[in-house]
Amino acid sequence: MNRTAVLPAITIALLGALTACRMSGTVSGTVPALPEAWRNASGFPTAAPDKDLSRWWVRFDDPVMKRVIGIALQSSPDIAAAAARVREARALRKAQASILFPTVDASAGRNQSVTRIDAAPDRSGTTYSAGLSASWDADLFGANRQSVAAATAAARSAQEDFYSAQASLAAETALAYVDLRTTERRLEVVRESLATRTETTQLVKWRAQAGEVDTLELRQSESSLETARATISVLEQSAAQIRNRLAVLAGQAPGSLNSLLSIKSPKVPVPERRLAVGIPADTIRQRPDVRSAGHRWVAAVARTRSAQAEQLPSLRLSGSLGIDTLAASKIFNPQSASASFITGLTAPIFNAGRLRAGVEASDAAQEQALQAYARSVLTALSEVEDALIACRRTEERIGILESAAVSARDADALARLRYRTKEADFDTVLDTQRTLLAIEESLVGVRADRASAHIQLYKALGGGWSGQ
């Protein structure tokens, strides 16, 4: 029997015996169970599963914040780097997918030889050759297909990381913007207090000149006034640094956004009062960081299966076509041609445990990816609950402090009036001024906390990216 006919017959027989074999291993592991509802969402309306949270900052009705976040999403180096990682992952996926197809190579050559026999003249000859060769890995047990699946999952994970970078940048920029407006509002509060203290100090000076009060009251008044002035310097420094931070977040040079950020009467952004939240399962599905962790787990499972398949036999088909001619013009009418077809079946027998160790390593990496996914789910649940608590509690504190501020303003005005009529001492005036300033600064801070809590809630719900 011809040997070339025997090889395909043996190959077919071996394939028939091997098709009964299957790669072992299944996707295993546990993911935290999702609650049916949020524990702290009482009073919050429920959003539809497809509620668009991609531009949540518009709901604050602050055109400047909207503009700054838009610039950041377009110009931030972090977003550009994340987009480059997506392109890289997609290119690697294409490169990995190429192993599923045959490879074809072409070759061409020119050979010149010189022969000398004793005293006879030299004889020379030139031959030309051309050829094609092709090979293909049949991927019997899916090792290559699983590698492609892993690369596909990695590309999807990179895309979700891009969305997550958008969400994080939008939230970080919004929080910095809230910090800026909070600092500027505190500056206004302190300046108002400075004006009141300046008026009080002038009154004390007049009374000291008239001999109605001693030097102690004058020095106390001056000390209170200078303290307020020092606070203004600190707040102005902080505001300038936050403006620079916002510029960097937006991918701009420090100071580039100063004209955009300049507002005569700044206010802390006020969030939408009736923010709708979804059910936990919807939240988990729309958070890009959780989806990214899920894709990384899928990629790890595919790599484990690919490593398992590497332990099984592989089939490689290859063939070639060659042409030889004495003249380049006759390359398509050659004097000789040759063709070959080779079928090769190989199976690992001894490799000192390398393949088994590779499977164990891949299995461990798969377990790590699963636990990372589980942790991302728990983190998502915790972040939403924490943000809901913060939204509720800050709203309560605002109501309390607003009432306290009204009483403190009345007390301050009454104390200054009584001091002018000599019905109250200066210590009472100082106490009421300090109390009023402290309460008004606390009120500004809590309003900032409320805005920040809603920003964190929007981010925790999966908002801030534009991939929908």
Beta strands, then each sheet from edge to edge (+ up, - down):
strand 1: 103-115
strand 2: 123-137
strand 3: 314-325
strand 4: 336-346
sheet 1: 1+ 2- 3+ 4-
end
